[in-house]
Amino acid sequence: PDFRGGVAAEVDAAVTRGQTIARQEQRFVRLDGQPVDVEVQGTAIVFSGAPAMIASMRDITPRKQAEAALQRSEARLQGIFASASDAIITTDDSQRIVMANPAAATMFRCPLERLIGAPIDSLMPERSRSTHRRGVQEFGEGETAARHMGRTRDVTGLRADGEEFPLDAAISRVAVGGQRLFTVILRDVSER
């Protein structure tokens, strides 16, 4: 019903001109009254000597439901990510920051847009960088998918203004689309 007027006009125009109707998504109603999302396309033909349209339709309701569920899940995750009081930073395999939350920008006194794309080791003192790089590489090649950092050694952060500060950190690893991503959750423990 939502598409009936537009579809009728589009079909009439396509049949009159002998054109095809490009693939598009629409919502149909089944005979039992249930809505169904479909992908439909049409081709003008001649049938019994008169112009006509042949249409092919595919039920995409499961895909649309999965997309809606994914959007809800992403919105929930984004809400958690944005409102977390701990800094959350994700890096790619080359240890460049691909994602950071507002708490990370606040903690490191650095705008989010400057964090994204920066090497993660720019957030730590020079003396810690090579050890950190090796540690992340070993973690990436190991069996463990998540671990707490700093239990055997101190973790020190470096703010954009040059101030060093102690951190509590936990790191996790996940593969997404064949790409390894590392996410670290950081807490400033200066007061402790």
N, C-alpha and C positions, 0 to 999 in steps of 0.2 A: 503493500500500500504506500509506503514512503517514497517509492521510486516510480510508481505507475505512470504518472503524467509525463515525466521526463523520458522514461523508457519508450513510451508509445511514440513520442515525437522523434526520438533518436532512431527507432526502428523504421518509422515512415521515411525519414530522410535518407537512411542508409539503403533501404529497398529502392526508393526512387532513383538514387544516384548509382546503385549497384556497388555500394561500398561495404567494407567490413566495420564491425563495431569492436574496438580494441577491448582487450580483457579488462574487466573492472570488478570491483567488489560491490555487492548489493545485499539487501536483506529481503528474503522472500518469506512467505507464510505457507507452511505445509497445510494440507487438507484438514489435519487435526487441529489447526489453529496455532501450532507451535512455530515461533520464528526460526529461521535458519539463515545463516550467513553463507553466501555463495560467491563464487568467482564465475563470471559469465562472459562469454564473447559471442559475437554473431557474424555470420557471413551471408551476404545477399546472394540469392540463387534464383533460378527460374524453375517453378514447379507447375506442371500441367499448363505450360505456356504463359504463366503469370508470374510477376515478380513476387518473391517471398524471402523469408529470412530463416536460416537454420541457426539455432543457438545451442551452444554447449555450456553446461553448468556443472560446477563441482562444489560439493558441500565443504566449506572451510570452517564450519562452526568449531570443531575441536581446536584448530589453529588459533582462531580468534579468542577462544576461552583461555588458551595457554598464554597468548599475548597479554590478555587482560590480567591474568594471574601474575605474570612476570612484571608488569607495570606496577601492580600493587606491592609486590615483593621489593622491587627496586625503590619505590617510594618509602616503604618502611625502613629499608636499609639506609637510604639517603638521610632520612630523619634522624636515625641513630648516629650516623656518621657526622652529620652537621652539628648535632647537639652534644656530642660527647665532650666531657671536660678534659679527657686525656687526649694527647696528640696522637693522631693516626696517620701514618705515612705509608704509601705503597710505592715500591720501586720495581723496575723491570730487571731483567737478568744482567744488564750493564750497570745496575745500581744507580740509575737515574730516577728521580721522583716522577711518578705518573699521576699520583693522586695524593692530596693532603687535605685534612679538615681544617676548619677555622681555628681550632685549638692549637694546631701545629703552627699556624701563622702567628698566633699570639705568643706561644711558648718561645719561638725562635726570633720573635720581633722582626718578622719578615713577611711582606705581602704574599698572599697565596700565589699570585701570578709569577712571582720570582722563585718560589719554591718549585713549582711545576717545571720539570726539565732539568733542574739542578742535580748535580751528583749528591747522593745522600751524605757522602763524607764531608761535604762543605758544612754540615751541621755538627761537626766534631773537630776538636783541636788537631792540628797537623800531626802531632806525635801519635795519635790514635788511628790515623787513616789506613796505613798499610795493614796493621793488625786487624782492623775491622773488615777490610776488603777480603783478606784471607779467611777470616771467620765466617763471613757470609757465603763465600765460595764453598767452604767445607760444609756448612749447613745445607747449602743447596744440593750438594752431592750426597748427603747422608740420608739415612732412613727416616729420621725424625721429621715430622711435618710442622712441629711447633715446639718452642722452648723459651724459657725465661733467660734473659741475658743479665749479666751483672752479678750472678751468684758467686762466680769464681774471680771476677775482677770488676773494678768500678767502671761504670759507663759515664762518660762526660759529654755534655752537649756544648755547643758553641752558638751563642745568639748572634744575630746579624751585627750587633754593635760591639762584638768581640768578647762579651762576658761569657765565662765558662760556668757551667752549673752541673750538679749531679743528677743523673737520671735513673729511673727504674724502667726497664724495657723488657718487652716480650716480642718475639718474632715468630711469624708463621710463613709457610710457603704453600703456594697452590699453583697448579697449571691451568691456564685458561686459554683455550684455543691453541694449544701447543706452546704457549709462552709461559715461562716461569715468572711468577710475581711474588714478591716478598712484602709482607705487611708487618710493620712494627707499631706497637702501641707504647707510647712513652709517657712517663709521669715525672714531673719536676719534683724532686725530693729535697730541695734546698732547705725547707723548714725543718724536715726530719733530721 
